[in-house]
Amino acid sequence: MTFFKAKDFTVDHAWGALDIANMNGVTTRLHWTDQPYKWHINDGEEVFVVLDGEVNMHYRVNGVENVTLMTVGDIFYAAIGTEHVAHPVGEARILAIEKEGSV
């Protein structure tokens, strides 16, 4: 049994992560960042939860870019093939649940 204080989590580089769990090849990771990620498509599905801060989630639907502002408690589900990139507004802490080894 382990408890995590997400609000206190920091690392020395953007998108650094703390591995919380690996459940049969599905990872749960706590990320800290103050920089955008990169456009990508995961190797499967992804659940992305904002735990602290704000994130502009950019995603493409039929080649058209959309942006949704996510705040604490908001959840983004990326189905297989969803192209997306997260842009934090300042510092943010994110919980990502995805297939092990995904981008």
C-alpha positions in Angstrom: 0.0 0.0 0.0 1.3 3.4 -1.0 -0.1 6.9 -0.8 1.0 9.7 -3.3 0.7 13.4 -2.8 0.3 14.5 -6.4 0.3 18.2 -5.6 3.8 17.9 -4.1 5.3 15.9 -7.0 8.0 17.6 -9.0 10.9 16.4 -11.2 13.9 18.1 -12.8 12.5 18.0 -16.4 9.2 18.5 -18.2 7.1 15.3 -18.5 9.2 13.5 -15.9 7.1 10.7 -14.3 6.6 8.6 -11.3 5.5 5.1 -12.0 2.6 4.3 -9.7 1.4 1.0 -11.1 1.7 -1.5 -13.9 -1.4 -3.7 -14.1 -1.0 -6.4 -16.7 0.7 -4.0 -19.2 -1.4 -0.9 -18.4 0.6 1.7 -16.7 -0.5 4.5 -14.3 2.0 7.4 -14.2 2.1 10.7 -12.4 3.7 13.4 -14.6 4.9 16.9 -13.8 5.4 19.4 -16.6 5.6 23.1 -17.4 6.2 22.6 -21.2 4.1 21.2 -24.1 4.5 17.6 -25.1 4.6 16.6 -28.8 1.9 15.7 -31.2 1.5 11.9 -30.9 -0.8 8.9 -31.3 -0.6 6.4 -28.4 0.0 2.7 -28.9 -3.5 2.1 -27.7 -6.0 4.0 -25.6 -5.1 6.7 -23.0 -6.9 8.2 -20.0 -5.4 11.7 -19.1 -6.5 13.3 -15.8 -5.5 16.8 -14.7 -4.7 16.6 -11.0 -3.2 20.1 -10.5 -3.0 23.2 -12.8 -4.5 23.7 -16.3 -3.8 22.0 -19.6 -4.9 23.0 -23.1 -5.5 19.7 -24.8 -5.0 20.0 -28.6 -6.5 17.1 -30.7 -7.3 16.5 -34.3 -10.7 15.3 -35.6 -10.8 14.6 -39.4 -7.6 16.7 -39.8 -9.1 19.7 -37.9 -7.3 20.9 -34.8 -9.4 21.5 -31.7 -8.4 22.8 -28.3 -10.1 22.2 -24.9 -9.0 23.8 -21.7 -8.8 21.2 -19.0 -8.8 22.1 -15.3 -8.4 20.1 -12.1 -10.5 16.9 -12.2 -11.0 17.0 -16.0 -10.5 13.8 -17.9 -9.5 13.3 -21.6 -10.0 9.9 -23.2 -7.9 9.3 -26.3 -9.3 6.4 -28.3 -7.0 4.4 -30.5 -5.7 6.7 -33.3 -6.5 10.0 -31.5 -3.7 12.5 -32.4 -3.2 14.9 -29.5 -0.7 17.1 -27.6 -1.0 18.6 -24.1 0.1 22.2 -23.5 0.2 23.0 -19.8 -0.7 26.6 -18.6 2.2 27.0 -16.2 2.9 24.0 -14.0 0.6 20.9 -14.2 0.4 17.5 -12.7 -1.2 14.8 -14.8 -2.2 11.2 -14.2 -1.8 9.1 -17.4 -3.2 5.6 -17.8 -2.0 3.9 -20.9 -0.4 0.8 -22.5 3.1 0.1 -21.2 5.7 1.7 -23.5 3.3 4.0 -25.2 4.6 7.4 -26.4 
